[in-house]
Amino acid sequence: MNNIDQIRAALNVVFLIGALASFILYFALGDDKSWFFYVCGAALCIKMIEFVLRFFLR
């Protein structure tokens, strides 16, 4: 069970980095916000994976 907690912690760190990057991209980009959507979508997918691990493996 400790291994799952380490994986979840790593996924949370990656999610937070992705969320921060998407926040910066939202304000740094001009009219074309496609990179914002890609990074934000990837961060949300990572968070969903972490949620599934927490919900089903506890």
PQR file of N, CA, C, O and H, with PARSE charges and radii, in Angstrom:
ATOM      1  N   MET A   1       0.818  -1.197   0.000 -0.4000 1.5000
ATOM      2  CA  MET A   1       0.000   0.000   0.000 -0.0000 2.0000
ATOM      3  C   MET A   1       0.863   1.262   0.000  0.5500 1.7000
ATOM      4  O   MET A   1       0.444   2.302  -0.509 -0.5500 1.4000
ATOM      5  N   ASN A   2       2.044   1.174   0.560 -0.4000 1.5000
ATOM      6  CA  ASN A   2       2.936   2.324   0.599 -0.0000 2.0000
ATOM      7  C   ASN A   2       3.379   2.717  -0.806  0.5500 1.7000
ATOM      8  O   ASN A   2       3.592   3.898  -1.082 -0.5500 1.4000
ATOM      9  H   ASN A   2       2.384   0.329   0.973  0.4000 1.0000
ATOM     10  N   ASN A   3       3.519   1.727  -1.701 -0.4000 1.5000
ATOM     11  CA  ASN A   3       3.916   2.003  -3.071 -0.0000 2.0000
ATOM     12  C   ASN A   3       2.854   2.841  -3.782  0.5500 1.7000
ATOM     13  O   ASN A   3       3.195   3.757  -4.531 -0.5500 1.4000
ATOM     14  H   ASN A   3       3.346   0.768  -1.476  0.4000 1.0000
ATOM     15  N   ILE A   4       1.593   2.547  -3.562 -0.4000 1.5000
ATOM     16  CA  ILE A   4       0.496   3.316  -4.163 -0.0000 2.0000
ATOM     17  C   ILE A   4       0.515   4.753  -3.652  0.5500 1.7000
ATOM     18  O   ILE A   4       0.264   5.689  -4.412 -0.5500 1.4000
ATOM     19  H   ILE A   4       1.316   1.804  -2.953  0.4000 1.0000
ATOM     20  N   ASP A   5       0.809   4.926  -2.374 -0.4000 1.5000
ATOM     21  CA  ASP A   5       0.874   6.284  -1.819 -0.0000 2.0000
ATOM     22  C   ASP A   5       2.004   7.087  -2.447  0.5500 1.7000
ATOM     23  O   ASP A   5       1.856   8.288  -2.671 -0.5500 1.4000
ATOM     24  H   ASP A   5       1.013   4.166  -1.757  0.4000 1.0000
ATOM     25  N   GLN A   6       3.132   6.440  -2.736 -0.4000 1.5000
ATOM     26  CA  GLN A   6       4.235   7.139  -3.395 -0.0000 2.0000
ATOM     27  C   GLN A   6       3.868   7.520  -4.825  0.5500 1.7000
ATOM     28  O   GLN A   6       4.203   8.610  -5.290 -0.5500 1.4000
ATOM     29  H   GLN A   6       3.253   5.464  -2.555  0.4000 1.0000
ATOM     30  N   ILE A   7       3.190   6.632  -5.508 -0.4000 1.5000
ATOM     31  CA  ILE A   7       2.749   6.926  -6.874 -0.0000 2.0000
ATOM     32  C   ILE A   7       1.747   8.078  -6.861  0.5500 1.7000
ATOM     33  O   ILE A   7       1.817   8.978  -7.698 -0.5500 1.4000
ATOM     34  H   ILE A   7       2.919   5.746  -5.131  0.4000 1.0000
ATOM     35  N   ARG A   8       0.821   8.047  -5.914 -0.4000 1.5000
ATOM     36  CA  ARG A   8      -0.164   9.127  -5.805 -0.0000 2.0000
ATOM     37  C   ARG A   8       0.496  10.458  -5.491  0.5500 1.7000
ATOM     38  O   ARG A   8       0.098  11.489  -6.033 -0.5500 1.4000
ATOM     39  H   ARG A   8       0.764   7.316  -5.234  0.4000 1.0000
ATOM     40  N   ALA A   9       1.491  10.450  -4.633 -0.4000 1.5000
ATOM     41  CA  ALA A   9       2.200  11.687  -4.294 -0.0000 2.0000
ATOM     42  C   ALA A   9       2.932  12.235  -5.518  0.5500 1.7000
ATOM     43  O   ALA A   9       2.928  13.443  -5.758 -0.5500 1.4000
ATOM     44  H   ALA A   9       1.814   9.612  -4.192  0.4000 1.0000
ATOM     45  N   ALA A  10       3.555  11.354  -6.286 -0.4000 1.5000
ATOM     46  CA  ALA A  10       4.251  11.793  -7.504 -0.0000 2.0000
ATOM     47  C   ALA A  10       3.255  12.351  -8.525  0.5500 1.7000
ATOM     48  O   ALA A  10       3.527  13.363  -9.171 -0.5500 1.4000
ATOM     49  H   ALA A  10       3.558  10.373  -6.091  0.4000 1.0000
ATOM     50  N   LEU A  11       2.115  11.696  -8.667 -0.4000 1.5000
ATOM     51  CA  LEU A  11       1.101  12.187  -9.599 -0.0000 2.0000
ATOM     52  C   LEU A  11       0.549  13.539  -9.154  0.5500 1.7000
ATOM     53  O   LEU A  11       0.251  14.394  -9.987 -0.5500 1.4000
ATOM     54  H   LEU A  11       1.895  10.873  -8.143  0.4000 1.0000
ATOM     55  N   ASN A  12       0.411  13.732  -7.845 -0.4000 1.5000
ATOM     56  CA  ASN A  12      -0.045  15.030  -7.347 -0.0000 2.0000
ATOM     57  C   ASN A  12       0.960  16.134  -7.646  0.5500 1.7000
ATOM     58  O   ASN A  12       0.575  17.250  -7.997 -0.5500 1.4000
ATOM     59  H   ASN A  12       0.653  13.037  -7.168  0.4000 1.0000
ATOM     60  N   VAL A  13       2.248  15.826  -7.510 -0.4000 1.5000
ATOM     61  CA  VAL A  13       3.281  16.822  -7.820 -0.0000 2.0000
ATOM     62  C   VAL A  13       3.245  17.181  -9.305  0.5500 1.7000
ATOM     63  O   VAL A  13       3.342  18.353  -9.669 -0.5500 1.4000
ATOM     64  H   VAL A  13       2.561  14.919  -7.226  0.4000 1.0000
ATOM     65  N   VAL A  14       3.107  16.169 -10.155 -0.4000 1.5000
ATOM     66  CA  VAL A  14       3.031  16.418 -11.600 -0.0000 2.0000
ATOM     67  C   VAL A  14       1.783  17.233 -11.931  0.5500 1.7000
ATOM     68  O   VAL A  14       1.828  18.129 -12.774 -0.5500 1.4000
ATOM     69  H   VAL A  14       3.028  15.217  -9.860  0.4000 1.0000
ATOM     70  N   PHE A  15       0.668  16.923 -11.266 -0.4000 1.5000
ATOM     71  CA  PHE A  15      -0.555  17.697 -11.485 -0.0000 2.0000
ATOM     72  C   PHE A  15      -0.364  19.160 -11.090  0.5500 1.7000
ATOM     73  O   PHE A  15      -0.773  20.060 -11.823 -0.5500 1.4000
ATOM     74  H   PHE A  15       0.631  16.195 -10.580  0.4000 1.0000
ATOM     75  N   LEU A  16       0.253  19.398  -9.941 -0.4000 1.5000
ATOM     76  CA  LEU A  16       0.453  20.777  -9.493 -0.0000 2.0000
ATOM     77  C   LEU A  16       1.374  21.542 -10.432  0.5500 1.7000
ATOM     78  O   LEU A  16       1.149  22.727 -10.682 -0.5500 1.4000
ATOM     79  H   LEU A  16       0.586  18.667  -9.346  0.4000 1.0000
ATOM     80  N   ILE A  17       2.397  20.893 -10.951 -0.4000 1.5000
ATOM     81  CA  ILE A  17       3.272  21.539 -11.930 -0.0000 2.0000
ATOM     82  C   ILE A  17       2.493  21.848 -13.202  0.5500 1.7000
ATOM     83  O   ILE A  17       2.645  22.927 -13.776 -0.5500 1.4000
ATOM     84  H   ILE A  17       2.579  19.931 -10.748  0.4000 1.0000
ATOM     85  N   GLY A  18       1.668  20.918 -13.643 -0.4000 1.5000
ATOM     86  CA  GLY A  18       0.841  21.149 -14.827 -0.0000 2.0000
ATOM     87  C   GLY A  18      -0.175  22.252 -14.626  0.5500 1.7000
ATOM     88  O   GLY A  18      -0.431  23.040 -15.536 -0.5500 1.4000
ATOM     89  H   GLY A  18       1.545  20.042 -13.176  0.4000 1.0000
ATOM     90  N   ALA A  19      -0.760  22.314 -13.431 -0.4000 1.5000
ATOM     91  CA  ALA A  19      -1.727  23.376 -13.138 -0.0000 2.0000
ATOM     92  C   ALA A  19      -1.042  24.738 -13.126  0.5500 1.7000
ATOM     93  O   ALA A  19      -1.591  25.715 -13.634 -0.5500 1.4000
ATOM     94  H   ALA A  19      -0.552  21.674 -12.691  0.4000 1.0000
ATOM     95  N   LEU A  20       0.144  24.804 -12.553 -0.4000 1.5000
ATOM     96  CA  LEU A  20       0.888  26.063 -12.542 -0.0000 2.0000
ATOM     97  C   LEU A  20       1.294  26.468 -13.952  0.5500 1.7000
ATOM     98  O   LEU A  20       1.202  27.640 -14.317 -0.5500 1.4000
ATOM     99  H   LEU A  20       0.590  24.010 -12.140  0.4000 1.0000
ATOM    100  N   ALA A  21       1.743  25.501 -14.742 -0.4000 1.5000
ATOM    101  CA  ALA A  21       2.120  25.791 -16.125 -0.0000 2.0000
ATOM    102  C   ALA A  21       0.922  26.266 -16.939  0.5500 1.7000
ATOM    103  O   ALA A  21       1.051  27.185 -17.748 -0.5500 1.4000
ATOM    104  H   ALA A  21       1.818  24.549 -14.446  0.4000 1.0000
ATOM    105  N   SER A  22      -0.234  25.654 -16.735 -0.4000 1.5000
ATOM    106  CA  SER A  22      -1.415  26.083 -17.488 -0.0000 2.0000
ATOM    107  C   SER A  22      -1.863  27.475 -17.048  0.5500 1.7000
ATOM    108  O   SER A  22      -2.341  28.256 -17.871 -0.5500 1.4000
ATOM    109  H   SER A  22      -0.338  24.907 -16.078  0.4000 1.0000
ATOM    110  N   PHE A  23      -1.713  27.792 -15.767 -0.4000 1.5000
ATOM    111  CA  PHE A  23      -2.035  29.132 -15.276 -0.0000 2.0000
ATOM    112  C   PHE A  23      -1.144  30.171 -15.940  0.5500 1.7000
ATOM    113  O   PHE A  23      -1.613  31.221 -16.378 -0.5500 1.4000
ATOM    114  H   PHE A  23      -1.325  27.157 -15.099  0.4000 1.0000
ATOM    115  N   ILE A  24       0.139  29.867 -16.009 -0.4000 1.5000
ATOM    116  CA  ILE A  24       1.082  30.796 -16.652 -0.0000 2.0000
ATOM    117  C   ILE A  24       0.786  30.918 -18.142  0.5500 1.7000
ATOM    118  O   ILE A  24       0.808  32.020 -18.691 -0.5500 1.4000
ATOM    119  H   ILE A  24       0.521  29.014 -15.653  0.4000 1.0000
ATOM    120  N   LEU A  25       0.509  29.799 -18.796 -0.4000 1.5000
ATOM    121  CA  LEU A  25       0.218  29.832 -20.229 -0.0000 2.0000
ATOM    122  C   LEU A  25      -1.055  30.608 -20.540  0.5500 1.7000
ATOM    123  O   LEU A  25      -1.139  31.271 -21.574 -0.5500 1.4000
ATOM    124  H   LEU A  25       0.491  28.904 -18.351  0.4000 1.0000
ATOM    125  N   TYR A  26      -2.030  30.534 -19.670 -0.4000 1.5000
ATOM    126  CA  TYR A  26      -3.284  31.252 -19.915 -0.0000 2.0000
ATOM    127  C   TYR A  26      -3.043  32.752 -20.036  0.5500 1.7000
ATOM    128  O   TYR A  26      -3.618  33.411 -20.902 -0.5500 1.4000
ATOM    129  H   TYR A  26      -1.962  29.995 -18.830  0.4000 1.0000
ATOM    130  N   PHE A  27      -2.195  33.285 -19.169 -0.4000 1.5000
ATOM    131  CA  PHE A  27      -1.958  34.722 -19.189 -0.0000 2.0000
ATOM    132  C   PHE A  27      -0.825  35.120 -20.128  0.5500 1.7000
ATOM    133  O   PHE A  27      -0.768  36.269 -20.566 -0.5500 1.4000
ATOM    134  H   PHE A  27      -1.728  32.749 -18.465  0.4000 1.0000
ATOM    135  N   ALA A  28       0.085  34.185 -20.448 -0.4000 1.5000
ATOM    136  CA  ALA A  28       1.226  34.524 -21.290 -0.0000 2.0000
ATOM    137  C   ALA A  28       0.877  34.472 -22.771  0.5500 1.7000
ATOM    138  O   ALA A  28       1.450  35.214 -23.569 -0.5500 1.4000
ATOM    139  H   ALA A  28       0.039  33.252 -20.092  0.4000 1.0000
ATOM    140  N   LEU A  29      -0.038  33.620 -23.138 -0.4000 1.5000
ATOM    141  CA  LEU A  29      -0.373  33.476 -24.556 -0.0000 2.0000
ATOM    142  C   LEU A  29      -1.319  34.582 -24.998  0.5500 1.7000
ATOM    143  O   LEU A  29      -2.043  35.168 -24.193 -0.5500 1.4000
ATOM    144  H   LEU A  29      -0.503  33.017 -22.490  0.4000 1.0000
ATOM    145  N   GLY A  30      -1.293  34.844 -26.269 -0.4000 1.5000
ATOM    146  CA  GLY A  30      -2.186  35.857 -26.823 -0.0000 2.0000
ATOM    147  C   GLY A  30      -3.558  35.273 -27.091  0.5500 1.7000
ATOM    148  O   GLY A  30      -4.215  34.752 -26.190 -0.5500 1.4000
ATOM    149  H   GLY A  30      -0.705  34.367 -26.923  0.4000 1.0000
ATOM    150  N   ASP A  31      -3.983  35.367 -28.339 -0.4000 1.5000
ATOM    151  CA  ASP A  31      -5.312  34.882 -28.702 -0.0000 2.0000
ATOM    152  C   ASP A  31      -5.363  33.366 -28.871  0.5500 1.7000
ATOM    153  O   ASP A  31      -6.411  32.753 -28.668 -0.5500 1.4000
ATOM    154  H   ASP A  31      -3.450  35.790 -29.072  0.4000 1.0000
ATOM    155  N   ASP A  32      -4.244  32.765 -29.240 -0.4000 1.5000
ATOM    156  CA  ASP A  32      -4.199  31.318 -29.449 -0.0000 2.0000
ATOM    157  C   ASP A  32      -3.913  30.621 -28.129  0.5500 1.7000
ATOM    158  O   ASP A  32      -2.774  30.614 -27.661 -0.5500 1.4000
ATOM    159  H   ASP A  32      -3.392  33.263 -29.406  0.4000 1.0000
ATOM    160  N   LYS A  33      -4.926  30.046 -27.539 -0.4000 1.5000
ATOM    161  CA  LYS A  33      -4.787  29.396 -26.232 -0.0000 2.0000
ATOM    162  C   LYS A  33      -4.734  27.872 -26.353  0.5500 1.7000
ATOM    163  O   LYS A  33      -5.077  27.164 -25.407 -0.5500 1.4000
ATOM    164  H   LYS A  33      -5.851  30.052 -27.920  0.4000 1.0000
ATOM    165  N   SER A  34      -4.306  27.367 -27.507 -0.4000 1.5000
ATOM    166  CA  SER A  34      -4.302  25.911 -27.699 -0.0000 2.0000
ATOM    167  C   SER A  34      -3.323  25.213 -26.754  0.5500 1.7000
ATOM    168  O   SER A  34      -3.642  24.140 -26.242 -0.5500 1.4000
ATOM    169  H   SER A  34      -4.027  27.942 -28.276  0.4000 1.0000
ATOM    170  N   TRP A  35      -2.146  25.784 -26.507 -0.4000 1.5000
ATOM    171  CA  TRP A  35      -1.195  25.163 -25.583 -0.0000 2.0000
ATOM    172  C   TRP A  35      -1.752  25.123 -24.172  0.5500 1.7000
ATOM    173  O   TRP A  35      -1.505  24.170 -23.433 -0.5500 1.4000
ATOM    174  H   TRP A  35      -1.887  26.656 -26.922  0.4000 1.0000
ATOM    175  N   PHE A  36      -2.499  26.145 -23.792 -0.4000 1.5000
ATOM    176  CA  PHE A  36      -3.147  26.142 -22.481 -0.0000 2.0000
ATOM    177  C   PHE A  36      -4.084  24.957 -22.347  0.5500 1.7000
ATOM    178  O   PHE A  36      -4.075  24.265 -21.329 -0.5500 1.4000
ATOM    179  H   PHE A  36      -2.700  26.919 -24.392  0.4000 1.0000
ATOM    180  N   PHE A  37      -4.897  24.717 -23.376 -0.4000 1.5000
ATOM    181  CA  PHE A  37      -5.849  23.613 -23.327 -0.0000 2.0000
ATOM    182  C   PHE A  37      -5.140  22.265 -23.285  0.5500 1.7000
ATOM    183  O   PHE A  37      -5.593  21.355 -22.590 -0.5500 1.4000
ATOM    184  H   PHE A  37      -4.905  25.279 -24.203  0.4000 1.0000
ATOM    185  N   TYR A  38      -4.032  22.118 -24.019 -0.4000 1.5000
ATOM    186  CA  TYR A  38      -3.291  20.857 -24.016 -0.0000 2.0000
ATOM    187  C   TYR A  38      -2.691  20.568 -22.640  0.5500 1.7000
ATOM    188  O   TYR A  38      -2.829  19.463 -22.114 -0.5500 1.4000
ATOM    189  H   TYR A  38      -3.664  22.857 -24.584  0.4000 1.0000
ATOM    190  N   VAL A  39      -2.028  21.567 -22.064 -0.4000 1.5000
ATOM    191  CA  VAL A  39      -1.380  21.372 -20.772 -0.0000 2.0000
ATOM    192  C   VAL A  39      -2.420  21.173 -19.671  0.5500 1.7000
ATOM    193  O   VAL A  39      -2.255  20.310 -18.810 -0.5500 1.4000
ATOM    194  H   VAL A  39      -1.917  22.465 -22.491  0.4000 1.0000
ATOM    195  N   CYS A  40      -3.481  21.963 -19.696 -0.4000 1.5000
ATOM    196  CA  CYS A  40      -4.531  21.844 -18.689 -0.0000 2.0000
ATOM    197  C   CYS A  40      -5.233  20.487 -18.806  0.5500 1.7000
ATOM    198  O   CYS A  40      -5.523  19.858 -17.788 -0.5500 1.4000
ATOM    199  H   CYS A  40      -3.615  22.664 -20.396  0.4000 1.0000
ATOM    200  N   GLY A  41      -5.505  20.036 -20.010 -0.4000 1.5000
ATOM    201  CA  GLY A  41      -6.126  18.729 -20.209 -0.0000 2.0000
ATOM    202  C   GLY A  41      -5.245  17.592 -19.736  0.5500 1.7000
ATOM    203  O   GLY A  41      -5.735  16.633 -19.139 -0.5500 1.4000
ATOM    204  H   GLY A  41      -5.269  20.547 -20.837  0.4000 1.0000
ATOM    205  N   ALA A  42      -3.945  17.687 -19.996 -0.4000 1.5000
ATOM    206  CA  ALA A  42      -3.015  16.658 -19.529 -0.0000 2.0000
ATOM    207  C   ALA A  42      -2.954  16.642 -18.003  0.5500 1.7000
ATOM    208  O   ALA A  42      -2.922  15.573 -17.394 -0.5500 1.4000
ATOM    209  H   ALA A  42      -3.547  18.466 -20.480  0.4000 1.0000
ATOM    210  N   ALA A  43      -2.938  17.824 -17.385 -0.4000 1.5000
ATOM    211  CA  ALA A  43      -2.911  17.895 -15.920 -0.0000 2.0000
ATOM    212  C   ALA A  43      -4.187  17.296 -15.327  0.5500 1.7000
ATOM    213  O   ALA A  43      -4.132  16.594 -14.317 -0.5500 1.4000
ATOM    214  H   ALA A  43      -2.964  18.692 -17.880  0.4000 1.0000
ATOM    215  N   LEU A  44      -5.316  17.567 -15.940 -0.4000 1.5000
ATOM    216  CA  LEU A  44      -6.567  16.998 -15.447 -0.0000 2.0000
ATOM    217  C   LEU A  44      -6.614  15.481 -15.612  0.5500 1.7000
ATOM    218  O   LEU A  44      -7.153  14.782 -14.754 -0.5500 1.4000
ATOM    219  H   LEU A  44      -5.361  18.137 -16.760  0.4000 1.0000
ATOM    220  N   CYS A  45      -6.058  14.970 -16.703 -0.4000 1.5000
ATOM    221  CA  CYS A  45      -5.998  13.509 -16.884 -0.0000 2.0000
ATOM    222  C   CYS A  45      -5.132  12.861 -15.810  0.5500 1.7000
ATOM    223  O   CYS A  45      -5.470  11.799 -15.287 -0.5500 1.4000
ATOM    224  H   CYS A  45      -5.620  15.538 -17.400  0.4000 1.0000
ATOM    225  N   ILE A  46      -4.019  13.504 -15.486 -0.4000 1.5000
ATOM    226  CA  ILE A  46      -3.151  12.982 -14.430 -0.0000 2.0000
ATOM    227  C   ILE A  46      -3.886  12.988 -13.098  0.5500 1.7000
ATOM    228  O   ILE A  46      -3.770  12.041 -12.320 -0.5500 1.4000
ATOM    229  H   ILE A  46      -3.745  14.366 -15.910  0.4000 1.0000
ATOM    230  N   LYS A  47      -4.637  14.043 -12.831 -0.4000 1.5000
ATOM    231  CA  LYS A  47      -5.398  14.100 -11.580 -0.0000 2.0000
ATOM    232  C   LYS A  47      -6.478  13.024 -11.541  0.5500 1.7000
ATOM    233  O   LYS A  47      -6.735  12.454 -10.481 -0.5500 1.4000
ATOM    234  H   LYS A  47      -4.732  14.812 -13.462  0.4000 1.0000
ATOM    235  N   MET A  48      -7.108  12.738 -12.661 -0.4000 1.5000
ATOM    236  CA  MET A  48      -8.114  11.677 -12.713 -0.0000 2.0000
ATOM    237  C   MET A  48      -7.485  10.315 -12.437  0.5500 1.7000
ATOM    238  O   MET A  48      -8.091   9.478 -11.768 -0.5500 1.4000
ATOM    239  H   MET A  48      -6.899  13.202 -13.523  0.4000 1.0000
ATOM    240  N   ILE A  49      -6.272  10.085 -12.948 -0.4000 1.5000
ATOM    241  CA  ILE A  49      -5.578   8.830 -12.674 -0.0000 2.0000
ATOM    242  C   ILE A  49      -5.299   8.711 -11.185  0.5500 1.7000
ATOM    243  O   ILE A  49      -5.493   7.648 -10.596 -0.5500 1.4000
ATOM    244  H   ILE A  49      -5.780  10.765 -13.492  0.4000 1.0000
ATOM    245  N   GLU A  50      -4.845   9.801 -10.576 -0.4000 1.5000
ATOM    246  CA  GLU A  50      -4.591   9.794  -9.135 -0.0000 2.0000
ATOM    247  C   GLU A  50      -5.874   9.523  -8.357  0.5500 1.7000
ATOM    248  O   GLU A  50      -5.860   8.774  -7.380 -0.5500 1.4000
ATOM    249  H   GLU A  50      -4.688  10.664 -11.055  0.4000 1.0000
ATOM    250  N   PHE A  51      -6.964  10.117  -8.776 -0.4000 1.5000
ATOM    251  CA  PHE A  51      -8.251   9.898  -8.115 -0.0000 2.0000
ATOM    252  C   PHE A  51      -8.678   8.440  -8.210  0.5500 1.7000
ATOM    253  O   PHE A  51      -9.157   7.869  -7.231 -0.5500 1.4000
ATOM    254  H   PHE A  51      -6.976  10.725  -9.570  0.4000 1.0000
ATOM    255  N   VAL A  52      -8.512   7.842  -9.367 -0.4000 1.5000
ATOM    256  CA  VAL A  52      -8.888   6.441  -9.545 -0.0000 2.0000
ATOM    257  C   VAL A  52      -8.045   5.555  -8.634  0.5500 1.7000
ATOM    258  O   VAL A  52      -8.566   4.621  -8.024 -0.5500 1.4000
ATOM    259  H   VAL A  52      -8.123   8.307 -10.163  0.4000 1.0000
ATOM    260  N   LEU A  53      -6.749   5.839  -8.538 -0.4000 1.5000
ATOM    261  CA  LEU A  53      -5.896   5.060  -7.640 -0.0000 2.0000
ATOM    262  C   LEU A  53      -6.347   5.212  -6.192  0.5500 1.7000
ATOM    263  O   LEU A  53      -6.369   4.238  -5.439 -0.5500 1.4000
ATOM    264  H   LEU A  53      -6.326   6.597  -9.034  0.4000 1.0000
ATOM    265  N   ARG A  54      -6.702   6.421  -5.807 -0.4000 1.5000
ATOM    266  CA  ARG A  54      -7.139   6.671  -4.418 -0.0000 2.0000
ATOM    267  C   ARG A  54      -8.480   6.006  -4.151  0.5500 1.7000
ATOM    268  O   ARG A  54      -8.678   5.408  -3.093 -0.5500 1.4000
ATOM    269  H   ARG A  54      -6.683   7.212  -6.419  0.4000 1.0000
ATOM    270  N   PHE A  55      -9.397   6.106  -5.100 -0.4000 1.5000
ATOM    271  CA  PHE A  55     -10.764   5.638  -4.881 -0.0000 2.0000
ATOM    272  C   PHE A  55     -10.867   4.111  -4.915  0.5500 1.7000
ATOM    273  O   PHE A  55     -11.549   3.516  -4.081 -0.5500 1.4000
ATOM    274  H   PHE A  55      -9.235   6.591  -5.959  0.4000 1.0000
ATOM    275  N   PHE A  56     -10.194   3.481  -5.873 -0.4000 1.5000
ATOM    276  CA  PHE A  56     -10.378   2.048  -6.056 -0.0000 2.0000
ATOM    277  C   PHE A  56      -9.347   1.188  -5.331  0.5500 1.7000
ATOM    278  O   PHE A  56      -9.591   0.000  -5.122 -0.5500 1.4000
ATOM    279  H   PHE A  56      -9.640   3.965  -6.550  0.4000 1.0000
ATOM    280  N   LEU A  57      -8.218   1.742  -4.948 -0.4000 1.5000
ATOM    281  CA  LEU A  57      -7.177   0.932  -4.325 -0.0000 2.0000
ATOM    282  C   LEU A  57      -7.021   1.214  -2.847  0.5500 1.7000
ATOM    283  O   LEU A  57      -5.975   0.904  -2.276 -0.5500 1.4000
ATOM    284  H   LEU A  57      -8.020   2.708  -5.118  0.4000 1.0000
ATOM    285  N   ARG A  58      -7.999   1.774  -2.222 -0.4000 1.5000
ATOM    286  CA  ARG A  58      -7.956   2.008  -0.781 -0.0000 2.0000
ATOM    287  C   ARG A  58      -8.851   1.052  -0.074  0.5500 1.7000
ATOM    288  O   ARG A  58      -8.951   1.091   1.152 -0.5500 1.4000
ATOM    289  H   ARG A  58      -8.848   2.026  -2.685  0.4000 1.0000
TER
END
